[in-house]
Amino acid sequence: MADHRPELVEEALRTLGVSRTDMREANRRWQAWGHARGFPRGERRYRAVLGPPEAITQRRVGDLVCPASLWPVPLWPTLRFEVLCAPGGGAVWNEWLVRAPGEVGPRPATADEIEPWSCTVDELAHAFPPATPLEGDAPTRWRMAFTDPLDGGTRIAHFTYGLFQSVDRV
C-alpha cells in the first residue's frame, strides 16, 4: 500500500507501534515462508501465521459455493482479511480486505467523496453501478472503471488487497 499512500502507511506504523524495520522484517519472513518447500499451502498457510479464522462463511462464485475464512485486522476493526478457497479445501483463489459482517461501509455519491483506505472493491461497485472490474498490475491489486454521477466522466479506482487507494480521471 506504500506505493499508493506512503503517508497513510507511516501513520499506520505509528498507530500500530511498529517501525519500518519491523514492517520489512515481517514482510521478509512472510516471503520466506511463502517460498519454503515445507510451509503449508492453501488456506492452511494463513492459519499457520494468523491462527484460526474468526469465522468461515460461504461465498457463491458462479455455480460454486466456496469457503471464505475471515481474520480481524487490528488497524481496521470494521474490516476482515478474507481468504477465498476452491471448494473442498482447494487452492486459494483470492485474498483481500472485506467489510466485517454486520458493519456498514461508506456510501460515496461521487468520486470526490471516496477517501483512501475507506472502502472495499465490493462497496465501490455497489456505490457506482455498473462498475467494470479491470485487470490490476499485480495479484494483490485491482482496478475498477465506473462513471462519476457528478459529471458523467469515467474514473478508474485503484485497490490494494481490496482496499481503495486512489482514483484517476479517464
TORMAR-393024 format. One record per residue (C-alpha): x, y, z. Coordinates in steps of 0.001 Angstrom, whole numbers, plus 500000, padded with zeros to 6 digits. Example, Ala and Ser with C-alpha at 12.3 -4.5 7.8 and 13.67 -1.06 7.14 Angstrom:
% TORMAR-393024
512300495500507800
513670498940507140
This chain:
% TORMAR-393024
500000500000500000
503020502234500419
503227502536496615
499920504412496598
499694506011500047
503094506232501801
501809508896504202
498992506609505385
501422503713505803
503637505900508011
500620506885510110
499547503224510365
503008502185511540
502850504808514305
499327503679515264
500445500051515477
503656500962517297
505988499337514768
508927500668512808
509701500428509097
512359497888510066
509707495782511831
507488496042508750
510290494986506399
511226492069508667
507603490852508814
507417491023505012
510749489206504682
509512486386506956
506206486141505054
508030485938501719
510456483318503075
507593481209504445
505676481542501205
508583480170499207
509679477496501686
509209473964500407
507745472642503683
505446475558504510
501726474679504298
499843475592501138
496331476857500585
494297478181503480
496483476266505983
499270478766505229
497172481608506658
496169479585509719
499859478885510406
500607482618510507
497331484224511645
495879481458513809
492354480131513405
489977482381511466
487394484425513340
484717482992511051
484276480880507945
481484481920505620
480342480696502229
480696482782499046
478983481966495789
481245482223492731
479111481410489703
477722477926490356
480255477130493076
479947477710496803
483380478404498262
484636478742501841
485837482204502832
487897482447506029
487902485792507868
490511487228510224
490284490530512160
492615493370511153
493900495437514100
494362498603512045
490833498484510629
488401496977513160
485470497152510708
487342495134508063
488356491499507823
491113489787505847
489292487244503685
490865484185502084
488612482611499454
489415478985498565
488277476486495990
485615474098497326
486852471067499224
489918472718500770
491488473575497438
493755476348496291
493462479950497465
491615481929494813
491663485351496433
492927487196499497
491741490692500291
490070493017502755
486282492973503069
483839494698505389
483210492718508586
479807491036508827
477252493463510230
479420496539509615
478275499264507232
480842500829504934
480814504265503336
478325505091500616
480015507696498436
477787509515495952
480635510894493812
484273510030493151
485369513037495226
483738511508498321
485855508334498284
488551508565500941
491732506470500687
491507503239502683
487787503834503255
486006501336501025
486392497896499531
486063496706495941
482534495433496634
481429498687498291
482639500828495398
480975498504492865
477657498859494709
478044502647495041
478594503177491306
476759500534489248
477531499272486721
481195499294487700
483557497285485492
486405495257487021
489750495683485256
492983493743485475
495435495046488047
499203495245487744
499876492604490432
497950489727492053
497085491871495084
495950494884493061
492652495542491358
491247498336489265
487649499244488566
486110501576485990
482982503467486958
481026506543485958
481077509518488317
477477510773488567
478770514283489298
479948514877485717
479312511598483868
483049511041483421
484779507684483615
487039507050486594
489478504254487355
489698503250491018
492838501510492294
492784498952495098
495460497083497041
494324493937498827
490772495052498043
491065498416499821
490596501683497886
493811503655497281
493171506301494614
491076507261491616
492096508594488207
490054510524485679
489990508961482213
